[in-house]
Amino acid sequence: MSPVTNDQLESADIQGLLARGFGNLPWASYVMVHIAEPSPARSLVREWANRVTPANASPLDTAMNVALTAQGVRALTTKSAVDLGFSEPYATGMVTEYRSRLLGDAGKNAPAGWEWGGPNSEPVHLAVLLYAASEARLSELQKSVIGSLATGGMRVAKLLGTAELTDREPFGFHDGISQPVIAEFASTSREGDVVKSGEFVLGYVNEYSQRTERPLLAADSDPQRILPHDPDGSGAADLGRNGSYLVFRQLRQDIAAFEDFLTRSASVDGHVDAAAKERLAAKLVGRWRESGAPLTLSPDYDDLSYAKANRFGYHEQDPDGLRCPLGAHVRRANPRDSLPPNPGTEESRQVNRRHRLLRRGRNYGPGGTEPSDAPRGLHFLCLNANIARQYEFVQHSWVNDPNFAGMVGVEDPLTGPRAGTTSFVEPAVPLRRRHTGLPQFVQVRGGAYFFLPGIRALRYLSSTPVI
Amino acid sequence: MAEQVAVTVRAQIADGRVGAVTRLLSNRSAGIANEDLRLAQLPRVHFARVFVVESATLRSGETIPASLVYMADVDGSLARHLRDLVENAAPGVDKLFGLCVGYPAQPDDARRIAWLRSHTLPATAYYVHCVGRSVERVSNETRLYGCVQDILDRGEIATNGATPAQIRTRIRDAVLRRADFSWITDPPHGPGLCRRVRDCVQLVGVVALLLIAAPVLVPVALLWLVLVRVIEQRDSQEEGSPDQNHVDDVRRYEDLGAQNPFTGVGEIKPGLIRLVTIRVALAGLNFACRHLYSRDNLAGIDTIHFARWVLLDGNRRLIFASSYDGSLESYMDDFISQVAWGINLVFGNGAGFPRTRWLILGGARDEIRYKHYLRRHQIPTRVFYSAYPHRTVVNHDKFTTVHAGIASDTADPDEWTKLL
């Protein structure tokens, strides 16, 4: 297969979430929908296809995107996602025995206890993602969408609200500082790692210089010619093009346990050393909580001049993790230039670029870190074109790997699942400091793999099935 | 210091017994390794696996009957391992191989060993991550690392204000105060003198021969490459994703520990050119494993404990089997980004492999086709045994370095203390 040159993104046919997280629309909710009757459901989804916010629009008031699970594809089209040619992780879903093992969804994270998406809750077929400029506008939009469901033979399987958008996740850290950048969607002021669009948008060239696997249908499956054509000229109707896979995980965060662990670890004779506490928090994550400055650039104190700085490599400045520990959460989730072969080189960064995620998550529950009975956490949403090589790889081989980067039995201090407790190693000269007794801070409460189709593809999926 | 050898026993499954064998392997997966073959009691076994190669009809029309395969990576020798296996677990050996054609009806140990021996296959190429590092040493060095961690965690030694060199001395003294650690002052040995001499003679001999023959070899190799390029045009490649039931079956045995088994089988493309190419490629690979990649990586990849390539059925098929760290997805990505050329050189001779150009271009770089090809040709490794299921080769290399630094003061103490 010879390398192909990338063509211009068809942003009018791409759903907006691929281009932006709708940061100017601070209110959002996710309506998880169950389809009871396919025929009226198709009509309503067709209507939605006309209302979906495309990537070439910059909405100031409201936005709506629609995604489908593999079960949703089957409910609408009567065909299985496997047979249609969707990639295997999506087609068989997030909840299989194998995948639970791979993703660490055991014990407290087991799908059997999930609020949605698991075996003990109503199957989710669609996710309607709603965004608005104000709480009132969101409420109106949500009411109108939910109100229309009955006529569409659908019902709410789960309504997931979010907290008003902030740039901090519930433990208090800045979130989303380091994002891969799709050149076509980047504003000029943004710094970051430019990654080929095919890593996120199906039907375009990726970091292997290829168009990845996606559902390509025989031309006669699309008699009305709704779909774009396979750009490689096979004549197939390209159901995947302009779409993406949306990984959705509801992650409940135990803020009390996290604060308690930090406080305990930073206490000497009942006196809490506030600076030591913040320092440990920073070591667990890899960035300072207050400013988001990376430890790699600002190892000893929270240097505001490096707030949210993102231009650095680990191998270059900190190969042994003396600044940012090897096991720190951000170093696991994005190892930058520290991977074999030849850490510190472009070759290493190239390997890293094949495992990037476009994150679009939002918090839920009350803000702040004050004690509260209401659950708090993150609706983790990310987009990628190859779930196995991107999301699952990052989750399994980096974040959850107890032997990551040559470490020995050390789990992710922030998000890792645990059988009991785990330890955390802070490399230091002359000797490492080891913290023990870290409980599980983050618990998976729900999740599913969705397909965020191109807008024509959404129209196709909701048209009358071709037998 | 013990060398590692690849043991492969392959026997045809008796008529009508294939289903029974497959059920036995899948239902008793861990039971076969632990209770029947009692592998954990054999202190020289690194890894072992048992699987079924389904019956297959080759392109020639000939049908190869289903067979049962046992593989192990062991310290010492083939003969020693077969004896250990039979003496330690004769009932298990009978239970497993009793379902195969020609297994002795009234077996005694001598007959069992003779029968197993007569069913062994040589590895055409064999990779060992760290030649000479025995199971015993891996287990000792793992214990040493744990002991050092324990000493530090308990605050057994004073470290405040100490230099790395002082810390190392104190750790060494503290370890030596414990029972069963007297061996730590003995540095980890590489391969024995015998093997080093043999390797040296072989290396010099082969290089000399290649140099002498270069005026002939180079034009022949170039001509060969052109011939291959011509037949590459006619190659067909497999399309589409592997059957979902097959994928589910294979994955039942994956991602249970830090390591995974990969076992795959494929038919070699027809014709003399392909046969010679793969034989030369495997000979070159075996040579490289022995002389270039015997310390800590295979062409830059540091996640493989052992790997072997076994030609079978009159050189018409190849089995590839490895024990590697991490998931198959990361394993495949490593290969594509680091040694696609090497993968192509060997597996590009396999029927259905993604199309190569000039032997080493294309092929495995066709990401999705390559990943599907591997999955499709994978055999469920229904029985997989590891002597150290939770540790990676990188872990073991670290433990060895910790050991070496304790045994001798020549290693930089600043670097050494960083390993802890």
Interface residues (C-beta under 8 A of the other chain):
Chain A: M1 V82 G85 E88 T92 Y98 R101 L102 Y208 Q210 T212 E213 D320 P340 P341 Q350 V351 R354 A388 R389 E392 F393 H396 S397 D401 P402 N403 G406 V408 G409 P427 V429 P430 L431 R432 R434 T436
Chain B: Y145 Q149 L152 D153 T159 A162 T163 P164 I167 S241 Q244 V247 D248 R251 R252 E254 D255 L256 A258 G300 D302 D325 G326 S327 E329 S330 D333 I336 S337 Q338 P354 R355 G362 R365 D366 E367 I368 R369 H390 R391 T392 V394 N395 K398 D414 T417 K418 L420
